[in-house]
Amino acid sequence: MTPLEKIQSMKMPFAELKGVTFIEADQDRVVAKMVVRPDLCTLRNTIHGGAVMAFADSVGAAATVINLPEDAKGTTTLESKTNFIGGAKEGTTVIATATPVHRGRRTQVWQTRLETEDGKLVAVVTQTQLVL
């Protein structure tokens, strides 16, 4: 099973609720997309910060899962930091790309860049995942 197939076979109910679709995956990079729907927006039909953070968290967690050691039981987020750079309007597709900063025995750190399809930077999220 490829890393993308593994991610696509995982049951991630909250990612599904947000409409996250994983489109690329290997050990060093996971890419997903999400359409900014009205229920993911705040004022002025712009993506809510919580939706940005939750999207990045799902992508970073999936990246961690495909990099877990054989004896690991799973992962959970220990810490997440978000730098909000710009907005994304309703109807826009946001693309999240997670790359590793650190892959250790007990923790992994991933940085996820969220951009619109035309390359406008929305946010940069750095998260630490605990290996269970």
Disulfide bonds with the S-S distance in Angstrom:
none
